[in-house]
Amino acid sequence: MLRLADIRFRYNAGAPWAVDGVTFSIGRGEVFGLLGPNGAGKTTLMSLIAGLFTPQAGTITRAPGAAARGAFALVPQEHAFYPMLTCRENLEFFAGVLGLRGASKRARVESAMSATGLTQFAGKRAAQCSGGMKRRLNLAIGLTGDPQLLLLDEPTVGVDPQSRAFLLDTVRGLRGQGRTVIYTSHYMDEVQAVCDRVAIIDHGRVLCCDSLAGLLADTHGRLCVRVAEHPSDAILDELTEHWGLDRQVACDGEGAGWLAFAMPPGRAPDAVLASLRRHNLKITGVQFGSRHLEDVFLRLTHRSLRD
């Protein structure tokens, strides 16, 4: 469906490359995850694929027919609709921009509303919609042209869990229809839930690109445990000394996260879990034989804060 070959782009001659030698290809009917810290070049790359920018070097090749009007759509992070119009009026307007008329226009508007659960809210002004409904309206506008390639840039930012689950189900449904989706998100669990392959980029460069299974395969014998509360420094020191805790994969700032333990031959995971329970740590998740995507991401892009 799409092939990028050594794409390079910067915003002016004196600036660093925002996209620096990116190469990958995406197959038809694939959900492709694009991950990276803030400022890594994800949105710039999406804009290049969508044709909003022109690369200064390299080539972007789309499958025959995929470059036609309405054949691909970009759903941006920002709300991209008119707040004074109703949901239906927004969809009718953007359908008209794509050149749709008459029965085909009405059919595409109805289909987009149905796919995103907006049919019963067709007459509601966009400004009065909830955060989740606004995200669904954004997606519905992207679907109006019946695109075969859909670019979703942080499509679930600021939505409630129910809306997030609905949007993820919608993305899975798009794959089932044979559409190709490029999906960017900071929510690692979302990417693991919907993506077939993942590329991680930073400073405009691709650090890795592999199937989700290949990316998460653990060949080093690692036990990952999610705990509900942040262990004290004393507990972390003991876990490091006796159980091989990897301090680079620790709890996140919200008081819950993953602890990763080296598991050499002969060491049983049960013994590590028993030690955590003795410290009254509530275990909410366990992975053995595979890594968590957040672990892979932080190892490749490091833990320093990004603006």
N, C-alpha and C positions, 0 to 999 in steps of 0.2 A: 504493500500500500504506500509506503514512504521510505525513502532512502536519503540520508544525510551523509555527505562526503567532505570531510575536512572543513567544516563551516567555521568561519571566523567573522567576528563583528565587534566594532567598538563605536562609541557614540561621537567621538571626535579624534582627530589625529594624535593628540597628545595623551589620550586616556589609555588605561590598560585595556586589554581585550576582555570584553564582557562574555564573549563566547570564543573559545580558543581551540580550534582544531577538533570540533565535535564530529564524530562519525558513528552512526548506527543505522539500522534498518528496522522497520516495523511491519509485521505481516497483517494481512487482512483478517478481521475478526479477533484481533488481539487487544487486550487491555495492557498498556505499557505504562509503568510507573516511572515518573521523573522526580527524583528526590535531590535535595540539596539545602544547605543552610541559607539564611537570608543573604542576598547579594551574590548567590552562587552562579546566577545566569539563567535560572529556570524560566522566568517570565520573558526575558529577552529571547530565549530560544523558542518559546511558544509563539512569540510575535513574528519571528523569522519564518517559522513553519506556516503560520497563517498568512504570510505575505505582507504584513504591516511594515516590516523592515526588509531591506535587501542586504544579503551578506556581502562583505567586502572580498571574501575568498570562499572557495568551495561551491558545491552544488547541492540543491534540494530537488529530488526527483519524486514526483507523485505518480501513482499508477494511472493508466489511461482512464480518463473520466473523473478522476479524483480532484482535478483542478478546476472543474466546471463550476459555474455559479451555484451556490447552495450545496455543493458536494462535500464541503467541509465547513466546520463552524468552530469559532473560538468562544468559549464561555469564560469571561474574565473573572478575576477576584472581585472587582467592583460591581455594584449593581448597575446593569446596563439596560435600563428601561426608563420610560417616562412616568414619574410618580403621579402626575395628575390624570393619567389615563387608567382605565380599568385593565384587568388582566387580558380580557379578550381584545380590547382596543390596542393594547401593546402588541399582541401577537398578530393582529390584522395589519398593523402598521408595518412590522418587520417582514411579514409575508409579502406585502406590497413592494417593499424595497427589493426583495428577491425576484420580483417580477411575477408572482403568483396572482391569478385572477379567477373570478367566478367560482365554480364548483371545486376546482383543485385547491384554491385558497381556503375555502371553507373546510374542506376535508383535512388539510394540513393543520389548520388551527385547532380543529376538534381533536385530532390525533395527538398533537403536542400537549393539549390540556389534559387529555385522558392519561397519557403516559406519565405526567407529573402530578396527578391528583388535584388539578386545579378546576375541574369542570364545575363543581358546585360554587366556586368563587369567581366565576368568569366576570360577573358584574361588579366586583369589588375593586376600588381604586388601589393601585399599587402602593401608594403612600400609606394606606391603612392596613396593609398586609403585615403579618408577623415576620420575624426574621427568617424562619424556615420557609414560609410561603414565597418570600422574595427570592430566596435561593432557588426554589423550584421554578419560579417565573423566569429567572435567568436561564435555567436549563431548558425550559420550554421554548424560549426564543431561539436558543441554539438548535433545537430539534425541528423547528418550523420548516426549514428547507430540506428535511429528510436527508441529513448529511451521512455520508459513509465514513468520514473521518471527523471525530469530535475531539476538540482540545478543551479539557476541563482544568482550569487553573484555580486550585484551592476551592472546590465547589461546596464544601461543607463548613466553611468558617462561620462561627457565631450561631450555629443552629442547635436546637435541642436534640436529645438522643433519638426521639422518634423520627424527626425529620432527617437526621443523619442516616438512620437505618433505611428509611424509604429511598433516599438518594442513592445509597449503595446498592439496594435491590434494583433500582432503575439502571444503574451502570451494568450490573450483571445481565439484566435483560437486553441491553444494547449489544453486549457481546453475543448473546444467544441469537440475535437478529443478524449476526455477521458484520456488524459495524466495528470499526477500529476506534479505540479510545486512547488518548494520551492523558494521563492523570497525574497531576501534581498535588501534593499534600504534605503537611507537617505531621499528620496523624499516621504513625507507622502501622497501627492496627488496621486502618482503612486500606492501606496499600497491600498489606498481607492478605486482606479479605477479598480484594477484587482483581489484583494484577497478576498477569501471567509472567511478565518479565519486568525487571527493574534496572534503571540506570541511575547511579549516584554521581552527581556532578558537584564540583567546587572550583571556585576561581575560573569558571568558564570551561573547565576540562572534565572529561568523563573519567571518573576514578574506577568504576567497574560497570559492567553491563552483563547480566546473566538472567537465567530463569530464576524465579523465586525459590524453587527447590535447590538449585545450585548455589544461590547466594547464601541460603540459610544452612546448608549442609555443614555439619561440625565434624571435622576430622581430628580434632584435638582432645576429644573426651571432655565435654563441658556440661555441667549441670547448672541450669538457670532457674532461679526461684524468685517469684514475685512475692514481696511481703507488704503488709498493709500499713506498717509504720516504719519510720526511719530508725535503724538501730543506733545505739549510742556508740561513741568512739571506742569505748572499752570493748564492746561486743564485736565491733568491726575488727579491732586489733586481734582478738582471740580467733575469730573466723579466718583471718588472714594467716595467722601462725599455724593453726591446727588443721584447717580444712582447705587451704589454697584459694581463698577468696581473691578474685581479681578486683582490685580497688578502682580500676578504670571503668567498671560497669557497676555503678552503685545506684542508690535510690535517687529519684528525681526530686526537684524542689517542692513538690506538692505532698511529700510525705509517703510516697509509695513508689516502688520501682523494682528493678531486677538486680539480684545478686548472682554473680557468675562464679562458679567454683571449678577448678581444674580437677579432673577425675582420672587419675592414672589407673592402670590395670590393677584390679584387686580392691579398689575402693568402691564401696557400695553407696549409691545415692541415699538409701534409707538412713545411713549413719549421719549424713549431713543434715537431712531433714529432721532427724531426732534432736540434733544439737540446736537447730533453730527453735524447735518447740520448747526445749528446756529453757531457752531465753525468753519464752512467752511471745515469740514473734508469730503473728498470724500469717499463715501461708495462703496466698490467694491464687497462685499459679505455679506450675512446674513444667519445665521443658528439658528433655534429655535426648541427646543425639542430634539436635538442631539448635541453631542460634536464633536469637530474637533479632528482628530487623533493626531495632534501635541500637543493639550492640554493634552490628556491622556498620551502621551509619556513623556512630560516634568514633569507632576505630579509624574509619577512613577520613572523616572530616575534623576529628579532634573535638575537645570539649570546650574550647575557648568561646566566649560569647560573641555573637555577631549582631551588628546593628543593621 
